Amino acid sequence: MPRIEFFNKVDVMHTISRSFQDLQTLRHCGVNDIVSTLYLPIQVKEPGTARDLYDWLMNAEVKRGREAGVNIHPAIGIHPMMVPTDTKVLDGALNYLEQALKTKKAIALGETGLHRGTPEEFISFKRHLELARQYNMPVIIHTPHEQKGELTKVIMKELQKHKVERALIDHVTGENIAIVLQDPRRNIKIGVSIQKSNLSKKEALLLYKNYSYENRYMMNTNAGNGPGDILSVIKAIESFEKAGFQTRLLKKLCYDNALDIFGGILREPFI
């Protein structure tokens, strides 16, 4: 296990696919707060499925985190890879989403965004942005593996159109970081997912060296049902340290920048 820095850390991941022991390991490594986004490898085929998933994440999952010693902050939405192809089902799932937001148990909307760029994904994405604006909430936005640059341009255009002020544009790589940074707003953050299907820790380090937007850059594991490494951010911190970066900067990339956009997480004093 890599050397563990003493400061608190915030991760963004899909906790419902991770074990209780994983949560305890993260706590041991200083991850006190997890923004848990809703994703399972299924397509929503009934509105009630979405309703049950929202309820699960906002209640049972928060309780499970508390028992493991971490604060799980729910982010609810319809992941673009889960968007139903039946628009009536989608409408019902989105209506349940708004009802769930009214409980004020969620910290953010998402993941939303575009994966293949289907009409149903676009309908869902725009509705998420409308809700984010209406309820003054941050939104976590998925950018895809394929057509990454093209679909990121569409995402950023809609984000500006809907005047959403706080967002994490997640899974950013060298293919789309310049597109995201065309929006100069500090609280439109760059989500750097350090996992096998996105970036390695070396690639994450190179991306930071090339762009160095310390107030915009946020590292996360994006750990879920796949082969993600729950310690990938901890290992990346070690790589940044070896490259000469100081703890104050690392705390920005793993803690402070997350607090800029996610309300409800207590800010620790930095000594």
GUDREN-543608 format. One line per 4 residues: number of its first residue (from 1); their letters; for each residue x, y, z of C-alpha. Coordinates in steps of 0.5 Angstrom, whole numbers, plus 500, padded with zeros to 3 digits. Last residue first. Layout:
N
NUM) A) X,Y,Z | ... .
END
This chain:
271
271) IFPE) 495,547,518 | 489,546,514 | 483,547,517 | 477,541,515 .
267) RLIG) 472,543,511 | 465,540,512 | 462,537,506 | 454,539,505 .
263) GFID) 455,543,499 | 459,540,493 | 462,545,488 | 468,549,492 .
259) LAND) 468,543,497 | 471,538,491 | 476,543,489 | 479,543,497 .
255) YCLK) 479,536,497 | 483,531,492 | 486,536,487 | 487,542,493 .
251) KLLR) 490,537,498 | 495,535,493 | 497,543,492 | 498,544,499 .
247) TQFG) 502,537,500 | 507,540,495 | 509,537,488 | 516,535,487 .
243) AKEF) 515,529,482 | 515,524,487 | 509,527,491 | 505,527,484 .
239) SEIA) 506,520,484 | 505,519,491 | 498,522,490 | 497,518,484 .
235) KIVS) 497,512,489 | 492,515,493 | 488,516,487 | 488,509,485 .
231) LIDG) 487,506,492 | 480,504,490 | 482,501,484 | 477,500,478 .
227) PGNG) 476,493,475 | 469,494,474 | 463,495,478 | 464,502,481 .
223) ANTN) 471,506,482 | 470,512,479 | 477,513,483 | 477,521,483 .
219) MMYR) 482,527,482 | 479,534,481 | 483,539,477 | 479,546,477 .
215) NEYS) 483,550,482 | 490,547,480 | 489,548,473 | 496,546,471 .
211) YNKY) 495,544,463 | 501,540,461 | 503,538,468 | 496,536,470 .
207) LLLA) 495,532,464 | 502,529,465 | 500,527,472 | 494,524,470 .
203) EKKS) 497,520,465 | 502,517,470 | 497,515,475 | 493,512,469 .
199) LNSK) 487,515,465 | 480,512,463 | 479,505,462 | 484,502,467 .
195) QISV) 482,508,473 | 484,514,475 | 478,519,473 | 480,526,472 .
191) GIKI) 474,530,473 | 475,538,471 | 471,543,475 | 466,548,472 .
187) NRRP) 467,552,479 | 472,556,476 | 469,559,470 | 473,559,464 .
183) DQLV) 469,555,460 | 474,554,454 | 477,549,459 | 472,544,458 .
179) IAIN) 474,544,450 | 482,544,452 | 481,538,457 | 477,534,451 .
175) EGTV) 482,529,448 | 487,529,453 | 483,526,458 | 477,528,462 .
171) HDIL) 473,522,466 | 468,527,469 | 466,534,468 | 464,536,475 .
167) AREV) 459,542,475 | 457,548,479 | 454,554,475 | 449,551,471 .
163) KHKQ) 447,557,466 | 442,552,462 | 446,555,455 | 453,554,458 .
159) LEKM) 452,547,460 | 448,545,454 | 454,548,450 | 459,544,454 .
155) IVKT) 455,538,453 | 455,538,446 | 463,540,445 | 464,534,450 .
151) LEGK) 460,530,445 | 465,531,439 | 471,531,443 | 469,524,446 .
147) QEHP) 467,521,440 | 468,514,444 | 470,514,451 | 464,518,454 .
143) THII) 464,524,458 | 459,523,464 | 457,530,468 | 456,531,475 .
139) VPMN) 451,536,477 | 452,541,482 | 445,544,485 | 441,550,485 .
135) YQRA) 434,547,485 | 432,550,479 | 439,550,475 | 440,543,477 .
131) LELH) 433,541,475 | 434,544,468 | 441,541,467 | 438,534,469 .
127) RKFS) 432,535,464 | 437,537,458 | 441,530,460 | 435,526,460 .
123) IFEE) 433,529,453 | 440,528,450 | 440,521,452 | 434,519,449 .
119) PTGR) 436,522,443 | 442,518,443 | 449,521,444 | 453,515,445 .
115) HLGT) 455,516,452 | 452,523,454 | 451,527,460 | 448,525,467 .
111) EGLA) 452,522,473 | 448,525,476 | 445,531,480 | 448,533,487 .
107) IAKK) 448,533,494 | 442,528,495 | 438,528,501 | 434,534,500 .
103) TKLA) 427,530,500 | 425,535,494 | 431,532,490 | 427,525,490 .
99) QELY) 421,528,487 | 425,531,482 | 428,524,480 | 421,521,480 .
95) NLAG) 419,525,475 | 425,523,471 | 424,516,472 | 417,517,469 .
91) DLVK) 419,521,463 | 424,516,461 | 419,510,462 | 415,514,457 .
87) TDTP) 421,516,453 | 422,508,452 | 429,508,450 | 431,508,458 .
83) VMMP) 437,511,460 | 442,507,464 | 448,508,460 | 447,516,460 .
79) HIGI) 447,515,468 | 440,517,471 | 440,521,477 | 442,522,484 .
75) APHI) 448,524,487 | 449,521,494 | 454,524,500 | 457,518,503 .
71) NVGA) 460,520,510 | 465,514,512 | 466,510,518 | 464,503,515 .
67) ERGR) 457,504,519 | 456,511,516 | 457,508,509 | 452,503,510 .
63) KVEA) 447,508,513 | 448,513,507 | 447,507,502 | 441,505,505 .
59) NMLW) 438,512,505 | 440,516,499 | 442,511,495 | 437,506,496 .
55) DYLD) 431,511,495 | 434,513,488 | 435,506,486 | 428,505,488 .
51) RATG) 425,511,484 | 429,509,478 | 426,502,478 | 419,505,479 .
47) PEKV) 420,508,472 | 421,501,469 | 426,499,464 | 432,502,467 .
43) QIPL) 438,500,463 | 443,496,467 | 450,496,469 | 449,500,475 .
39) YLTS) 450,507,476 | 448,512,481 | 454,517,484 | 457,517,491 .
35) VIDN) 460,523,493 | 465,520,498 | 467,523,504 | 472,521,509 .
31) VGCH) 478,519,505 | 484,518,509 | 487,512,507 | 483,508,513 .
27) RLTQ) 477,511,511 | 478,508,504 | 480,501,506 | 473,501,510 .
23) LDQF) 469,503,504 | 473,497,500 | 471,493,506 | 464,494,506 .
19) SRSI) 464,492,498 | 463,496,492 | 458,496,487 | 453,501,491 .
15) THMV) 459,506,492 | 459,508,485 | 465,513,485 | 467,521,487 .
11) DVKN) 472,521,492 | 474,527,497 | 480,527,501 | 482,529,508 .
7) FFEI) 489,531,509 | 495,526,513 | 498,523,506 | 498,516,506 .
3) RPM) 504,512,504 | 503,507,498 | 500,500,500 .
END
